[in-house]
Each structure stands twice: as C-alpha cells, then as structure tokens.
C-alpha cells in the first residue's frame, strides 16, 4: 500500500495518495510499533506528502516531522545501545 501511495505521489496524484499513506502508517504502527524503521519511513512519507501538497498547517506538518525525528532518534539510540548500529 505504501509503495502504491509512493507511485501515486510521484505521478502528482497527491489527493489519492494521502489516504493510502495514512492507512499504511496506521498499519505499521499497529503491527510493528512506533519505533520500527518501516513505521518511521511511513511517517516520513506522510510528512513529505503534506509538504508537497503545500499545506500551511504548520502545527500538523511540524508535529508529524517532530514525531518522526523523535522516533528516529529513539530507534537509533536503542540500536546503538544494543550494538546493532542502526543498520537493520
């Protein structure tokens, strides 16, 4: 679903991609957790879509970007602490 949303986004079909990105993000969160790299990638895709759409809802975009950044930092901190190096 996330890949199909990426395709739609690349084609400029942003309004069609948006619900797919959101559904994929919720699925990743539910199945993998908020700190999983696939969930973080999906959060990034959603934030990029909002940026592409030119939305000026700073709180919404800012919140998505801050959440993705925080979870990335936590993910990589956990990986480094376990000795995984963040490469998984």
PECORLIN-V268552 format. One record per backbone hydrogen bond with DSSP energy under -1.0 kcal/mol. NH is the residue of the N-H (numbers start at 1). CO is the residue of the C=O. If there is no record, write none. Layout:
# PECORLIN-V268552
{{NH	CO} {NH	CO}}
This chain:
# PECORLIN-V268552
{{5	1} {6	2} {7	3} {8	4} {9	5} {10	6} {11	7} {12	9} {13	8} {14	12} {17	13} {18	14} {21	17} {22	18} {23	19} {24	20} {25	21} {26	22} {27	23} {28	24} {29	25} {30	26} {31	27} {32	28} {33	28} {33	29} {40	36} {41	37} {42	38} {43	39} {44	40} {45	41} {46	42} {47	43} {48	44} {49	45} {50	46} {51	47} {52	48} {53	49} {54	51} {55	50} {58	56} {61	57} {62	58} {63	59} {64	60} {65	61} {66	62} {67	63} {68	64} {69	65} {70	66} {71	67} {72	68} {73	69} {74	70} {75	71} {76	72} {77	73} {78	74} {79	75} {80	76} {81	77} {82	78} {84	79} {87	84}}
